Amino acid sequence: MKQQIATGLKSANSFRFFLAFFGLIFSINLTAQPGINIYTELGENNVSHGLYVESSAMAHYKFGNNVLETGFQIDLKNNKTVISGYTINATRDFVVKDVPFELQGFGTWTDFSEILRETNYGALLKMHRNHFQIAIGTNFRTYSFSRKAVKDYEIDKSAESFHEVYNIMYSFSYNLKPVNNPWNIAFEITDIDYFIINHETNPILNLNTSYKLNSNLSFYAEASYKIAGATNMAVNYFGFFLRTGISWNF
């Protein structure tokens, strides 16, 4: 009972923190453009023990060539944690020889369960031109056991966390229409998602569709297939997910 109360208080405090953060970034400068991205995802993988359902909300704030974004992920089905992910990133847009680029720095915190957590920090360089979108970068990952796991399983302090020096992040996408077209269909191979960064050999294959209702509101849907061991002799199935959402610039 005490454990359930503590978990509930932790989730409530985290939720209040992000509501306050959203309010802060929206009040920085009324002449800038805020927006929000909301989606729901359902899927299944080798460690989910059946179908899972998640929902996420991310608020962004654009001023000049800069964008600040933060958000959280909520598990609706098949997970013991309520708020299972947080992210914050900052992006700078620039142009080199008429080619648009984005430089992004980010931090992501994910609770897989009451036992294991993951922290990622890193940077991405993105570019898009005509039908293509490309991103390349690196991240530094840390796996950590929770205080409860350390206590219950008597884990030695030297083994409480494990650090990976760096990982390569990538995304290659081809769009049926030019990138800025009001509607589009795209095929993507990547190891990056909103709250999860896979290892290089575990890519995600995405089929994305999007429709821009007007300059401020767009809808999108994704179907994704996850594989494990792309460099092995036999590629293994890991999971899939379906996602649908809206992006709204106020």
Order of alpha helices (4+ residues) and beta strands (2+ residues): alpha-beta-beta-beta-beta-beta-beta-beta-alpha-beta-beta-beta-beta-beta
